[in-house]
Amino acid sequence: MRVYVDSNVFLYAMGGDHPYREPCRDLLRDMETEALSAETSAETLQEVVHHRLRRRDPQATGRARAVAIACAVVHPLDADVMSGALDLLDAHPRLWSRDAVHAATARVAGLSSIISADRDFDGVEGIVRVDPSDRDAIAALANE
């Protein structure tokens, strides 16, 4: 099953102690075994490297490259995605701009599921958020 994976999945997996750390690491293992065809965007790579550089992580660029390798597809941030993101921001004023880019990327790519800890995706038309700690929902995606 093709799914969009939000940047927070990767950031929790590589971060410090947090309730999402192990579920996100489990998800990355699922991606390695190809149980899920994970897709993301160039925005995710930018977010990962930005976040890790702010934390003074000397491996920040390597971590972003690892995210790209872990995903079957890294979608570009282009005019269609930005137009869709702006439309989403108009329709959902509480949605953060980066999340709008992620949701728009998923929509443009024909993906209806986003794996993310971020509840801001809830209620976005055409998008079903799957929490990375919900192993049953992850398994259901892998079996579709």
C-alpha positions as CSV (number, residue, x, y, z in Angstrom):
1,M,0.0,0.0,0.0
2,R,1.2,3.5,-0.9
3,V,1.2,5.9,2.0
4,Y,2.5,9.4,2.7
5,V,4.8,9.5,5.7
6,D,5.0,12.8,7.6
7,S,8.3,14.3,8.8
8,N,7.4,13.8,12.4
9,V,7.6,10.0,12.0
10,F,11.3,10.3,11.0
11,L,12.0,13.0,13.6
12,Y,10.5,11.0,16.5
13,A,12.4,7.9,15.4
14,M,15.7,9.7,15.5
15,G,15.0,11.8,18.5
16,G,15.3,11.3,22.2
17,D,13.0,9.5,24.6
18,H,9.3,10.1,23.7
19,P,6.2,7.9,23.6
20,Y,6.3,8.0,19.8
21,R,9.9,7.0,19.4
22,E,9.5,3.2,19.4
23,P,6.3,3.2,17.3
24,C,8.0,5.3,14.7
25,R,11.1,3.1,14.7
26,D,8.8,0.1,14.2
27,L,7.2,1.9,11.3
28,L,10.7,2.5,9.7
29,R,11.3,-1.2,10.1
30,D,8.1,-1.9,8.3
31,M,9.3,0.4,5.5
32,E,12.6,-1.5,5.3
33,T,10.7,-4.8,4.8
34,E,8.5,-3.2,2.1
35,A,5.4,-4.0,4.1
36,L,4.5,-0.3,3.3
37,S,5.4,1.7,0.2
38,A,6.3,4.9,2.0
39,E,6.3,8.1,0.1
40,T,7.2,11.6,1.3
41,S,8.2,15.0,-0.2
42,A,11.2,17.2,-0.6
43,E,9.6,19.3,2.2
44,T,10.1,16.4,4.6
45,L,13.8,16.3,3.8
46,Q,14.0,20.0,4.4
47,E,12.2,19.7,7.7
48,V,14.4,16.9,8.9
49,V,17.6,18.6,8.0
50,H,16.4,21.9,9.5
51,H,15.3,20.3,12.7
52,R,18.5,18.3,13.1
53,L,20.7,21.4,12.3
54,R,18.8,23.4,15.0
55,R,19.8,20.6,17.4
56,R,23.4,20.9,16.2
57,D,23.3,17.3,14.9
58,P,26.5,16.7,12.9
59,Q,24.7,14.0,11.0
60,A,21.8,16.3,9.9
61,T,22.4,16.0,6.2
62,G,23.1,12.3,6.4
63,R,19.8,11.8,8.3
64,A,17.9,13.6,5.5
65,R,19.6,11.4,2.9
66,A,18.6,8.3,4.9
67,V,15.0,9.5,4.9
68,A,15.1,9.8,1.1
69,I,16.6,6.3,0.8
70,A,13.9,4.8,3.2
71,C,11.1,6.1,1.0
72,A,10.0,4.6,-2.3
73,V,9.3,8.0,-3.7
74,V,10.2,11.6,-2.7
75,H,7.8,13.9,-4.3
76,P,8.8,17.4,-5.5
77,L,7.5,20.7,-4.1
78,D,6.1,22.2,-7.3
79,A,3.5,24.8,-8.3
80,D,0.6,22.2,-8.2
81,V,1.5,21.2,-4.7
82,M,1.9,24.9,-3.6
83,S,-1.5,25.8,-5.1
84,G,-3.1,22.9,-3.3
85,A,-1.4,23.8,-0.1
86,L,-2.6,27.4,-0.3
87,D,-6.2,26.1,-0.9
88,L,-5.9,23.9,2.2
89,L,-4.7,26.8,4.2
90,D,-7.7,28.9,3.1
91,A,-10.0,26.0,4.0
92,H,-8.2,25.0,7.3
93,P,-6.9,28.1,9.0
94,R,-5.5,26.1,11.9
95,L,-3.3,23.9,9.6
96,W,0.4,24.8,9.6
97,S,1.9,25.7,6.3
98,R,4.3,22.8,6.2
99,D,1.4,20.4,7.0
100,A,-0.6,21.9,4.2
101,V,2.3,21.2,1.9
102,H,2.4,17.6,3.1
103,A,-1.4,17.1,2.6
104,A,-1.3,18.8,-0.8
105,T,1.6,16.6,-1.8
106,A,-0.3,13.5,-0.8
107,R,-3.4,14.6,-2.7
108,V,-1.5,15.5,-5.9
109,A,0.2,12.1,-5.7
110,G,-3.1,10.3,-5.3
111,L,-2.4,9.2,-1.7
112,S,-5.3,9.2,0.7
113,S,-3.4,8.1,3.9
114,I,-0.8,10.0,5.9
115,I,1.0,8.4,8.7
116,S,1.6,11.2,11.2
117,A,1.4,11.9,14.9
118,D,0.0,15.4,14.0
119,R,-3.7,15.6,14.5
120,D,-3.9,18.8,12.4
121,F,-4.5,16.5,9.4
122,D,-7.7,15.2,10.9
123,G,-10.6,16.7,9.0
124,V,-8.6,17.5,5.8
125,E,-10.8,16.3,2.9
126,G,-9.4,13.3,1.1
127,I,-6.9,12.5,3.8
128,V,-7.0,9.9,6.4
129,R,-4.4,10.3,9.2
130,V,-3.0,7.1,10.7
131,D,-1.3,7.5,14.0
132,P,2.1,5.8,14.0
133,S,1.4,4.2,17.4
134,D,-1.8,2.5,16.0
135,R,-0.2,-0.8,15.0
136,D,-3.6,-2.3,13.9
137,A,-4.2,0.6,11.5
138,I,-0.6,0.3,10.2
139,A,-1.1,-3.4,9.6
140,A,-4.3,-2.8,7.8
141,L,-2.5,-0.3,5.5
142,A,0.2,-2.9,4.8
143,N,-2.4,-5.5,3.9
144,E,-4.4,-3.3,1.5
